[in-house]
Amino acid sequence: MGETSKLAEELRAAVAAETVGDGTSLTASFGVSASTPGEPFNYDLVFAAADSTLYEAKSGGRNAVRERQPAVSWESTSSARMHAPSAATSTAS
């Protein structure tokens, strides 16, 4: 997740450095989550972790990047919808 969080931080800083026409400043918050390399990828778990982490960033004052691994173990989700291995999900607002 390090590189994804680094990219999210770069994007957050770039947005914060800009203003719109009337001088209004902008902010962005990002929630970052990723699968474990070599493990089956469960989109629902990764997206849920990124989404809840985004809301943590927003409730913590906005203009932030937070990251988290999905909380549920991959083995306990055998009935969940599985997708291709290893991907990262970011949610921006």
Secondary structure by P-SEA (a helix, b strand, c coil): caaaaaaaaaaaaaaaacccccbbbbbbbbbbbbccccccccaaaaaaaaaaaaaaaaaacccbbbbbcccccccccccccccccbbbbbbcc
